[in-house]
Amino acid sequence: MKRIFALTAIVVIAVLTMTGSAFSADKVLFSFEKDAEGWEIPDWAYEQADNYVGEEIMVTKDVAKEGESSLKLLTNFPGGRWYGAIVEVMEYFDWTPFSEISCDIYLPEDAPRGLKAKLVLTVGEGWKWTEMSRSIKLEQGKWITISANLKPGSEDWKRTKPTDEFRADVRKIAIRIESNKAAYKGPVYIDNIVLSE
């Protein structure tokens, strides 16, 4: 009897200390392990080259937060004023069960200080552009997680309060890298776009 109890206790402890995704309430939307999964620099950003300075995207094994690959965005920030580099994917999403979206962004060690990032969503039949209310500072040589609350009443979105309808009809996800003054020509890496309950 003691043996059965001890074996049961070991199994219970092992299950409770598992660090895998067996109990995770996260849903990985994009991990970039094989390809860009529909992500692109939008045509309108190329047409606004006086403000948007993303040059090219590709999947790379240079660096990754999880797995072996990430999305590499080549940028050319001239400095002196605000510029942005944006990547997006257009797809219909119903995020009703989820309360948060996040992504990981890596800035190489030789990048300057002053680069920031934010998430931007396009939602509803009117294709409403909805960006985070604040930009998150990126750090050289580190993965930084950008996250935003999707729950009704969240203040993470500029001039928008999410509702259940907002979460049920997301049409685009975008990630924008921004610089107010810093000049930088080089890559920014994106990985793990994840929804959490």
C-alpha positions in Angstrom: 0.0 0.0 0.0 2.8 2.4 0.8 4.4 1.6 -2.5 1.2 2.6 -4.4 0.9 5.7 -2.4 4.5 6.7 -3.0 4.2 6.0 -6.8 0.9 8.0 -6.9 2.6 10.9 -5.1 5.6 10.9 -7.6 3.2 10.9 -10.5 1.2 13.8 -9.1 4.3 15.8 -8.3 5.7 15.2 -11.8 2.5 16.3 -13.4 2.2 19.4 -11.3 5.8 20.5 -12.1 5.7 19.9 -15.8 6.8 23.0 -17.7 5.5 21.9 -21.1 2.4 23.3 -22.8 0.1 20.5 -21.6 -1.6 23.0 -19.2 -1.0 26.1 -21.2 -4.0 28.3 -22.2 -1.9 30.0 -24.9 -2.4 29.7 -28.6 0.6 30.3 -30.9 -0.7 32.1 -33.9 2.6 32.5 -35.7 6.1 31.1 -35.0 7.8 31.5 -38.4 9.4 28.1 -38.3 8.9 27.3 -42.0 8.0 30.5 -43.8 6.6 34.0 -43.3 3.1 32.6 -42.9 1.5 35.4 -44.9 3.3 38.3 -43.2 4.4 41.1 -45.5 5.3 44.8 -45.6 2.1 46.3 -46.9 2.0 48.1 -50.2 0.8 51.3 -48.6 4.0 51.4 -46.5 6.2 51.3 -49.6 4.1 54.1 -51.0 4.8 56.2 -47.9 8.6 55.8 -48.0 8.9 59.3 -46.5 7.6 57.8 -43.2 7.9 54.0 -43.5 11.3 52.5 -43.8 10.9 48.7 -43.8 12.8 47.3 -46.7 12.3 43.5 -46.8 11.2 40.6 -44.6 12.3 37.0 -44.5 12.4 34.0 -42.2 15.8 33.4 -40.7 17.7 31.2 -38.3 19.9 34.2 -37.1 18.1 34.3 -33.8 14.9 32.9 -32.3 13.0 33.2 -29.1 11.4 29.7 -29.4 12.2 27.0 -32.0 14.9 27.7 -34.6 13.5 30.6 -36.7 12.1 34.1 -36.5 10.8 36.8 -38.9 13.6 39.2 -39.9 12.5 42.7 -40.9 15.3 44.8 -42.6 14.9 48.5 -41.8 16.6 51.7 -42.7 15.8 54.5 -40.2 17.5 57.7 -41.4 17.0 59.4 -38.0 16.2 63.0 -37.1 12.4 62.5 -36.8 9.6 59.9 -36.6 9.9 56.9 -38.9 8.2 53.5 -38.8 8.7 50.0 -40.2 5.6 47.8 -40.3 4.8 44.2 -41.1 1.3 42.8 -41.2 -0.8 39.7 -41.9 -4.4 39.8 -43.2 -6.6 37.0 -42.0 -10.0 36.7 -40.2 -9.6 35.9 -36.5 -12.1 35.2 -33.8 -10.3 35.8 -30.5 -13.4 35.6 -28.3 -11.9 33.1 -25.8 -8.7 35.1 -25.4 -7.7 38.1 -23.2 -4.2 39.1 -24.4 -2.1 39.1 -27.5 1.7 39.2 -27.4 4.8 39.0 -29.5 8.5 38.9 -28.9 10.9 41.3 -30.6 14.7 41.3 -30.7 17.0 44.2 -31.5 20.7 43.3 -32.2 23.3 44.5 -29.8 24.8 47.0 -32.2 21.4 48.8 -32.7 21.0 52.3 -31.2 18.8 53.2 -28.3 15.5 54.8 -29.0 13.7 52.1 -31.0 10.2 51.1 -29.9 7.4 48.8 -31.0 3.7 48.4 -30.8 0.9 46.1 -32.0 -1.7 47.3 -34.4 -5.0 45.6 -35.2 -7.6 46.2 -37.9 -11.0 45.1 -36.7 -14.7 44.9 -37.8 -16.5 45.4 -41.0 -15.3 49.0 -41.1 -11.7 47.8 -41.0 -10.9 50.1 -38.1 -7.2 50.7 -37.5 -6.6 50.2 -33.8 -3.1 50.7 -32.4 -1.7 50.2 -28.9 -1.9 53.4 -26.7 1.8 53.3 -26.0 4.9 52.1 -27.7 7.2 49.7 -25.9 11.0 50.4 -25.6 13.2 47.8 -27.3 16.6 46.9 -25.8 19.7 45.9 -27.6 20.6 42.2 -27.4 17.4 41.2 -25.7 14.0 39.7 -26.5 11.3 42.0 -25.4 7.7 40.9 -25.1 5.1 43.3 -26.4 1.6 42.5 -25.0 -1.8 44.1 -25.0 -5.0 43.3 -23.1 -8.0 42.4 -25.3 -10.6 42.3 -22.5 -13.6 44.7 -22.6 -12.6 47.9 -21.0 -8.8 47.5 -21.6 -6.9 50.8 -21.9 -4.1 49.3 -23.9 -5.6 50.6 -27.2 -5.6 54.2 -28.5 -9.1 55.7 -28.7 -10.7 52.2 -28.5 -12.2 50.1 -25.7 -12.2 46.5 -26.8 -15.6 44.6 -26.7 -16.6 41.1 -27.4 -17.4 42.2 -31.0 -13.9 43.7 -31.3 -12.3 40.3 -30.4 -14.6 38.3 -32.6 -13.7 40.1 -35.8 -10.0 40.9 -36.1 -8.9 41.2 -39.7 -5.3 42.2 -39.6 -2.4 42.0 -37.1 0.5 44.4 -37.6 3.7 45.1 -35.7 5.2 48.6 -36.1 8.8 49.4 -35.2 9.3 53.1 -34.5 12.1 55.6 -34.1 11.7 59.3 -33.2 15.3 60.3 -33.8 17.6 57.3 -33.8 19.3 56.3 -37.1 19.5 52.6 -37.7 20.1 50.4 -40.8 19.7 46.8 -39.9 17.4 43.9 -38.8 14.7 43.6 -36.2 13.5 40.1 -35.4 9.9 39.0 -34.5 8.8 35.7 -33.0 6.0 34.0 -31.1 2.8 35.9 -31.8 0.6 34.4 -29.1 -2.9 34.6 -27.7 -3.5 34.0 -24.0 -6.7 33.2 -22.1 
